[in-house]
Structure formats: structure tokens, C-alpha cells
Amino acid sequence: MATLLRLATAGSVDDGKSTLVGRLLYDSKSVLTDQLDAVARVSRDRGLEATDLALLTDGLRAEREQGITIDVAYRYFATARRSFILADCPGHVQYTRNTVTGASTADVVVLLVDARKGLLEQTRRHLAVASLLRVPHVVVAVNKIDLVGFDEAVFADVSAQVQAAAADLGLDDVRTLPVSALDGDNVVDRSTRTPWYTGPSLLEVLEELPAGVDPVTEAFRFPVQVVLRPQDAARDPLLRDYRGYAGQIAAGVVAVGDPVVALPSGRTSTVQGIDTADGPLEVAFAPQSVTLRLADDLDIARGDLLAAAVDAPTTTQDLQATVCWLSDRPLRPGARVLVKHTTRTVQAVVREVDGRLDLDTAQLEPADALELNDIGQVRLRLASPVAAEEYVVARRTGAFLLVDAHDGMTLAAGMVGAPLSAARCPGARPVQYAI
């Protein structure tokens, strides 16, 4: 069975993201005939000589009218070797929040750079987002290589810029390749017009990249979504004592008989049963959705976390974190917000804004507030404890959202810990906290 790879495309405005995605779908024969006919018809109506493959992903009317990508467009396709879920993210700076959404679950980010323009501020921003979100792989497609005459020196210069910026941001696995999304060079098939490039095509890279993390290598984490007590338990003796805890396994593997701890209470028990819609299991692993039954009747509610007893996280009410600020209203110290961590939502107050990431220097600079699309470091005080872990160690239990308590709008995407070192910010004070 082919493995699944989640990928997101990103890049600056007019770098050709939607065209690249359209070319990838078209050349891999993942476009239905009626879809292609509709796109060809719209292209003719616009007076275009060739079919505009970007229209395969720019689905919103506003996107087609303006010729830009506004929202994240998800597409599903498959080859003989692998299945893909693709998120085509917008390039404009005001839609960085959408890029954060698309990249948050990605195994790889495909970042486009215009060969004529080189590295731009928005390109650095997207590299920073990939670094902060700990996306395992980044593939940089130096697009429009045809418009610079397939010049190897131009590609080498842009590639060097990308690698330097990636190194500053702590990105390890970054690959570059020359492409022409419009003509299909090195997208699905290797191009004869770049004889100096001997590497694989974009699709070949995507087919070979490892996907996700092996659940066996992670500690068991299970955020409780709902407590199940069958409504007819009073009438059915077999269900009278049934109490199950339903949710999705965030990390690791669990088996019947395993010792677990419920957080934040710290009470321990063992797994008595694993139930699914298709019947009971002896073993389950991430990202399966299951119902766990425990040997002991513990006080567990939605928002609690069941974890492996031998490697459980500690709970805390103080978080230092990096956030991507997604609201038009600036974030200042003293702001009251909701923290949504896994299935748990708690009230919190912003104690400090420690700094903001300078995308040109990749350094943390002092800041009193975070503006829209800023990436910065903050300290939060929570009303009740959460079982948070460093994001660099555990993406699922190290991630959270900041939510407006009044209207429910998402304000920021957060990562627990300090990947933006306070030591790199002259005006920042080191902070001690327990996670």
C-alpha cells in the first residue's frame, strides 16, 4: 500500500505556486477530463493561447478574478508509488496565517523562488514558518528557470542564498532544484534543457521522501475528546459499568495492559480495552481514533491527557513559546486569551512579549508588541495546568492556539519552547520555566 505524504506549497507573490501545482496534477495524470475541459474553456474565454493550469487550484471566484491565491486549496492525488494530500498556500504577506495553517500538518514544504528575483522577504518568512513548525523536509523549486535561459550560474546563486537563509533558521533538510512550472521542466519528468542538473525531478523527490514519524519511536499521548457512557447502560447489564475515553492517538503506541497516567491529576491505571467502530483491538497507534477503557474508575474529562506512565510529560501553568500572530489587533503584555492545547482550553494572560523575529537577520529583536504576521516569543500564565511538551520534541503536544475569548477567533499559532533563543536578543531576559 502506497504511503501518504502531506505537502504544502509556499512562496512569494507570482512565483508560480498554483501553476506548479496544476502542472504537477496534469503531468501526473491526476486531473479528471471534465476538470481539464472547464479550465481550458475559461482559459479560452480569457483569450489565452494555452490552458492556464493555475486555474486547477485557484477555485475561489476572487482568486480567479485577481489571479492570486487567497485561501489554502487542498488537492488529493496519487501515483503508483504514493498518495498525496497537497495544500496550495497563498503568497501574499497578509495571508501568512493561511500558510501557517497549510504547513502545520505537512511532512514537506515545497517553496518556490523566482529565479529572476532570488530570495525575498516573504520567502524568508515562509522558511521561518517551516523552521518553527518543525516541518521535516523543505524542497525549494527555483521556478521560471526558462526565463533566465536555463542559466546554471543563476540557479547556483539562488540555491546558495536559500541554503544560507535555511542555515540561519536551523533548517537541516533543504533541497533545491531548477523547474519551469509553465513548461513542466523537472516537475514530473527530468528536463533535457538543464543538462547541468543531474538530480531527480520534483515528483521523484516527493515520492522518495520519508513520511511522518514512526509511532513506535514516540511516547504514547492520548488527548481525551469525550467520555463515553452508553445511554442505554441502565437497561443493558453488559453496558452498566462501561466507561470509555474516546479520542485520537496523538503520538506513540498503546496496548492492552499498558500502564498509563491521567494528566493533570497524575492518577495512574492500566489499559483494560481498546474499542473501535470495527471491533476491539489489542494494540493501537497514532493517528488512530479509538476508545480506551481503564482498569480503574478515574475522574477523567475532556481535555485530560492519557500518557505512558514511564515517560509522561510534566504539567505547568507557565509557558514560554514562539507564536505566529494572525490577528489585526496587536498582541501586548496583559492581554487575556484562551489557550487551546490538544482538546483542553484554558484561560491565560500574556505576561511578556520577549521579542520579534527579524526575517532579514534571523535574529530575535526586542519588541513591546506583535503585529499581524509577526513571529515572536511570548510568556503566558495559564489559569490551570496543561501537559505541554517542547515542540521540538513533540509536535502534537507542543502546539497550541491562542483564541479570542469574546468571538472565538484564532489569534495565533503557538509552539511551546524557545526555538528563537533569548540569548540572541540583546534586550531579552532569560526565562526559567518547567515543561
N, C-alpha and C positions, 0 to 999 in steps of 0.2 A: 504494500500500500504506500502510495506517494506521501511524503511528509508535507506538512503545511508550513509555509513561510509567510509571515506578516511583514509587509514592507510599506514604507511611506516615501512619497516623493516630496522634495522641498527645493527651494532656490529663490533667487531674486525675481523681480518682475520681468516678464518677457524672456526668460531664459529657456522657455520651451518645454515646461513640465507636462502640460496637457498634450502637446504634440508627441512627446516621448512616450507617454502612457498609451496614447492612441496607436502609435507605431508599434509598440510592444504587443498590444492586443491584436492588431491587424496582422502583423507578420507571424505571430504565433498561432494564427487561425482561431482566435478566441472571440471573434465578433460574429454575431448572427447576421444572416443575409438581410433581414428587414431593417436591422440597425444600420448596416452599412448603406443600404439604399436611402434611408432617411437622411443620413449625414451627407451623402452625395447630392441629394436633392437640395438641401439647404445650401450647400457649397455652390451649386449652380445658380441658385436664386441670388446669391451674393456676387455673382459674376466671376467666381474663381475658376481657373482652368483645371485645377486638381482638387481632389477631395481633401477637405480640411479635417484631418484625423483628430485634432484637438476637440472637435465637437462631440467625440465619443465620450468625453468625461465632463465637459462643461455643460451640465444638464439644466442648470437654472436659467430662466429667461434673462435675468440681469447679467449672468455670466456671458451668455451668447451675444447679447446686445453690446456689452462693453469689451468683449474679447479678453476677459480676465477670469481667473478662478477666485471665487469668493468663499465658498464653503468646502469642507472636506468631502470629496467624492470617492465613495468606496466601490471597488470593482473586484469581481471574483473571476479567476481564470485558472487554467491548469494546462500543464504539458504532460508528456509521457512520464516525466521524472518527478514532478512535484506539483502541488496545488498552491495557489497564492491568494492572499487577501491583500489588496492594494488600496492604499489611502492616498489620493492625489490632493496635496495640501496647497493652499494659496500662497502667493509670494509676497503680496503687499504687506508692509510692516504693520498696518492696522489689523491684519488678520493673523498675527503671530499666535494668538490664542488658539486658532483653529489648527495651526501647525503643531502646537503642543498636544492638542487632542489626538491628532493623527499619529504622532510619533510615540505617544505614551505606551502603546502596546506593541510597537514594531520590533521585529528582530533585526531589521536593517533599514537604514535611511538612504535613499538614492538622492543625492544632492546634485543639482545641475548648476553649472557655471558657464556663462557665455565666454567662449574663447576670445572674443574681441574685448571684453571688459575686465576679465580676471576676477579676483576676489573683491566682493563688495561688502558693505556693512551688513546687509541682510543675509549674505552668505555666512558671515561670521556669526550672526545671531543664530542661524539655523545649526551651525556647528556647535555653538554653545548649548543650544537646546538638546541636541543629540548627546552631548557630553553629560549634561546634568541629568537627563533621563536615563543615562547608562544604556543607550542603545548599543547592542553588542557589535554591530558592524555598520560602517559607513562606506558607501560607494559613490565617488564623485565622478559624474559624467561631464566631461568638458565638451559642451554642446556647440553646435554651429561651426564645427571644425572645417566644414566645406567653405565657409565664408572667409577663412584665413588661408585658403589654398592648401589645406591639409598640411600645414607647416609644423614639422616636428618640434622646432625650437619654441614656437608659441605654446604648444602643448606642454613641453618640458617646463617652461616658465610658470604657467598657471599651476601645474602639478606641484612645483616647488613652493608656490605661495600657499596652496592648500595644505601641504604637509607641515609647513612651518606654523600655520594657524592651528592645525589639529594638535600639534605637539604642545603648543602653549595651553591648550584647553584639556590636555590629558587624554586625548583620543588615541587609542593604540592601533586598532584595525581600520585603516583608511586606505582605500584603493582608488586609483584614478584610471580612467580610460577615455580615449577620444571617440566622440559619437557625432553623428548628424541625425537628429531625430526626424527632420523633414524627409531625408532621403533613405534613412534606415541603416546608415553605415555603423557597424559594430553594435547594433541594438539587439537583433536576434541572430543575424549572420555576421561573420567577420568580413571586413571590408577589404577589397583589393586596392582601395585608394589610400590606405595607410600602411604601406609595406613596412614602414619602420616600427609599427606596433605589432608585436607578436603575441600579445596576451589574448585572453578569452573575450567574447562578446558580453554585453550586459546580461543577457538571458543566461548564458553559460555560467557567469559568476553567481547569479541568483539561484540557479539550480544546484550549485555546489556548496553554498554557504550552509553551515550547521544552523539548525533552527532551535531557538529556545534553549532552555536549561534542562538537563536530565533531572526529573523529580527525585530520583534516588540520591542525588548529591545534596539535596536541600533538607533542612529540618522541617518537620511537619507543622503546618499552620492552617487553622480552620476557623475563619470568622463565622460566628453563628448568625444566620439570617432570620430564622424563625424557629420557635419551639413548637413541636407538633404534639398535640393531644387530640386523637380522633374524636369527632363529635358524637359518635355512637358508642364510645367506650363504656358508658354507663349500662348499655344494653348488651354488649358483647363481652363475655368474660375473658376472651382471648386478648381484648384490647384494653382491659380495665387498668392495667399497670403500664400501658405503653407511654413512653415519653422519649421523643426523638429530637435531635437538633439538626436542622437542615441548613445547607449552605453549599458553597463551592470551595473545594480544597484550594487554598492559595499557594501552597508550596508543600513539597515532600510527599511521603507515602505513609499510609496508616493501615494497620491490620488488626483484626480481632485479637484481643488480648493485650494490645499495646497500652502502656501507662501514659496518661495524659494529665495535663493541668489546665484548669479553667482560670482565665485571667479576665479582670484584675483581682478576683477573690483569692486566687492561689490554692484553691481546693483541688485535690487530686482524685483520680479514679482510673478505671481501665475501660477500654472499648469492649462492649459486650456484643455489639452487632453493627453491621453496615448495611443499610437498606437503600435500594434504588427502585425506580419505577419498573425495572425489568427483573427485580428479584434481589435477594441478599448477595453480598459479596464477602469474601474473606479478606481481600486486600483492595484498597483504592488509592488513587494517586492524582496529583494535580494535572489538569484542571477539572476533574470530575465533580459533578454535583451529586451529593449523597446526603443521607440522613444517618447520623451516628446515634447509637444507643449506648449509654454508660452503665456500668455496674452499680453505681451509687446515685442516689437521688440528690443532685446538687442544685443549688439556686443559680441557674444559668438563664440569661435572657438575650434578646437580640443585641448585638454589639459586643458580646463577650468573645473571647478568643480561646479556642482549644488548641493546645500546643503540645509537642513532645515533652514529656516530663523531664527527660535527661538534657534537653537543650532548649529550655524555654526562655523567651525574652523577659527582661525586667520591665515593670511598668513605671511611668513617670508622668508628672504634670508639667514639666518644663521641657520645651523643645527648642533647639536651635536648628534652623532649617534654611534651605535655599528655596525661593519661590519665584515663579514666573507670574508677575502681576498682570491680570487680564481685565481690570476694570478701568473705566474712565475716571473714577474718583481715586485720588492718590491715597496710598497707604501710609499712615502716620502712627507713631507710638501712641498708645492709649486706645486705639480702635478696638471695638468689640466685634468679634466674628464667631462663626461656628466652624469647628474643625471636624471634617468628615474623614475618619480614618477607618478603612475597611467598611464594616457595617455599623460602626459606632460613631455617633455625632455628639460632640460636647461643646459647651461654650468656652470661649477663650478671649484673652486680651493680648494685644501686641505690646510687649514690654519695650522692645527696642528695634530700630532698623539699623543694622550694623554696617551696611554698605550696599553699593550697587556695582554690577559688573560693567567695566569699560570694555566694549567689544573690540576696540582698536588695539588695546594693550593686553587684553585678557587678564587684567588686574582688578581687584576689588577696591573701589574708591569710596571714601566716606560719603554718606547721604543721610539727609533727615527724613526723606520720604521716597516712596517708589511710585513712579508714574506708569501709565499704560504701556505694556510690553517691556517694562524694565525687568531685569533678572537681578535679584538681590538676596541678601542674607538678613534674616529676622530672628527674634527670640519671642516665643509665645509662652504664656502661662495658662494652663488649662484648668477648668473647674473640677474635673475629675480625671483620674489617670487613664492612660491608654498604653497598650502593649506595642509600642513603636520600636522599630529597629533601624539601624543605619541603612539608608537607601543603597549605599554601595554594596551592602551585604545582601539585602532582601528588597527587591523592587516592590513587591506587593504590599508588604507590611511596613515598608519605609516611605510609602507615598501617601499623600493626603490632599484634600481640597480645603480651601478657605471659602466659606459660604456666607452671604449676607443674611443675617438672622431675620430681616424685615421682609425681603421679597424673594429669598431663596436663590438669588443669582450667584453663580460661581464667580468668585473674586480672584482666586489664584490656584495654581497647581504647585504643590509643595513636595520637597524631598527632605526627609529627616537627615540631619548631619550637616557637615560643613565642607562640601567639596570645594567651595570658594574659601580658601584658608584666610582666617582673620589675620594671620601673620603677614599677608601680602597687602593689607590695608593699613596705612600709617596711622589713621585716626581711630582704628577699631580696638576695643578692649577684648582680650581673650575671655572666653566664657566657659565655665565648668558646668556640666550637666550630666545627668545619669540617663542612659538609654538601656 
